[in-house]
Amino acid sequence: ILKDINSIENSKFELHYYKLLLERPIYKPAVMNLYETLVNYKNEVKVLSKNSTTLINELNSHLNRITKKIECKDIVCDNFLLKKQDDLCLKVFNFKTTIFNFKFRLFQYMEGVINN
């Protein structure tokens, strides 16, 4: 869980950098739909940043639950923690996939619109 938290915190740092990059006047003039596309990317960064914060909070909460609950006294408790762990692993995987796809699209777009 700590590895996932660190990874998502790093992604959050990257998102802040992309936000700054999208706000800089480094783009070629007369690019079709430049403003609209940049606004869409900025909105995507905002959503991804919010989702990263939510996911970090969920992971920290789960980690606290695990550390406070050294051993469950029944199978129901164990199953609950395992189910929550599985759900969080899937959320982390989906988030990382979304970030990867976002970066790929952003870099492809930026390559064609940044001034030389």
C-alpha positions, 0 to 999 in steps of 0.5 A, a space after each residue: 500500500 505504501 508503494 501505491 501511495 508513493 506512486 500516486 503522490 508522484 503522479 500528483 506531482 507530475 500532474 502539477 507540472 503538466 498544469 504549469 506546462 499547459 499554462 505557459 505561452 510556448 505554443 505555435 501560433 494559429 494552431 487549430 482548436 489550440 485553446 479548446 484542446 488546452 482547456 480540455 487537458 487542463 480540465 483533465 489534469 484537475 479531475 485526475 488530481 482530485 482523483 489522486 487525492 481521493 485515492 491517496 485518502 482511501 489508501 491511507 484509511 485502509 492502511 490505518 485500518 490494517 495497522 490497527 487491526 492486527 488480527 481479525 477475530 473472525 472470517 468476516 472481518 478478514 474477508 472485509 479487509 481482503 475485499 477492500 484490499 482487492 478493490 483498492 488494488 483495482 482502483 490503483 491499477 485503473 488510475 495508473 492506466 488512466 494517467 499513462 493514457 493521459 500522458 501519452 495523449 498529452 505528449 503526442 499533442 504537445 509534440 506538434 504544437 510547441 514552438 521550436 
